[in-house]
Amino acid sequence: MPVEFLGIAATNDATEIHPRTTASSFDKEYTLKLARAHEDFGWDRILFAYGAGAPEPAAAASYIVSNLDRIQILLAHRPNVSYPTFAAKTFATLDQISGGRVTVHVITGGNDAEQQREGDFLSKDERYDRTREYIQIVKKAWTSHEPFDHHGTHYQFNDFVSDIFPVAQPRPNISFGGSSAAAYAVGGAEADIYALWGEPLENTAEQIASITDSAKAAGREKRPRLQVAFRPIIAPTDELAWRKAESIVERLHARTAGGAAISRRHSLTAPQNAGSQRLLGIADSVDRFGKAGWTATAKATGGAGNSNALVGSPETVAAALLEYYDLGIEILSARGYDLLDDAIDFGRYVIPIVREEVAKRDKRIQGAA
């Protein structure tokens, strides 16, 4: 089974432990430097995230694929910000520019205030219903060479046909995430990749079962491919890594002192989305898990996004990631607290170990066949 590594694209150097030092929220030089580091150090793909008020990710991704030859793009997109026919053309154009390197990560939205900043006042269930309809339209726009009509709950149009199609055939992949029953239902039915935040193995196995059941309920023979995301904190030895980890949590607490949110997208104490609620629930019951898992980073940020850490030497962190691979996870997502240096270190020291061990596993399987 192949393994892929997903890193983070960023248009400036801000993280949860320090504000940006770049001159602008879109610093062209830093954006390219970070993306090139991922390409040079063995990563497969980088995520361009989405936030209300943040630089537009499709434009930033277009800049990167025009300057780099190999790195693939995971483009985050919220259905509320454009009509699906327009989005399908945008994605197809970017896929043409990149030569077929685009995957689209569809975000339904788990925070009412963040959604409302760009005019989205639907309830959570309505958002998921819209997302399903949106994905279906985008898929059809990518693949239909004949005009078609659509009269659904959220979108209506007549006689649409695109004149721009993706390079990837039959179409680019759709990535999706979420930890609620509504999310499992939509992602299980429509996604090619299902993205999970890092949790203990037994919790991850429960989510995989829910995704698999939803895919079967939708009539699919196979569930989506699986992705899991962690915050790696690595150093030459486990002892040094834990010292580094404690320092990071001290800095997280310093930034959230007095109850301040880690970002405008997230509540520190009462997150609305199921994924963050799960992370906080786990953090309340366990501090460390598995070979390297640590919940203190999630607890310090209110479970904001991908926030559980893997702490240790490269060998320890690689061993922890391999446990998730053995559980059926094909895509390993990692983002450090120093975006550039951590991307280089993880690519230089962790990725080769994991790839070597995966190759050994594949060879054993082939030998037994």
Secondary structure, 3 states (H helix, E strand, C coil): CCCEEEEEECCCCCECCECCCCCCCCCHHHHHHHHHHHHHCCCCEEEECCCCCCCCHHHHHHHHHCCCCCCEEEEEECHHHCCHHHHHHHHHHHHHHHCCCEEEEECCCCCHHHHHCCCCCCCHHHHHHHHHHHHHHHHHHHHCCCCEEEECCCCEEEEECCCCCCCCCCCCCEEEECCCHHHHHHHHHHCCEEEEECCCHHHHHHHHHHHHHHHHHCCCCCCCEEEEEEEEEECCCHHHHHHHHHHHHHHHHHHCHHHCCCECCECCCCCCCHHHHHHHHHHHHCCEECCCEECHHHHHCCCCCCCCEEEECHHHHHHHHHHHHHHCCCEEEECCCCHHHHHHHHHHHHHHHHHHHHHHHHHHHHHHC
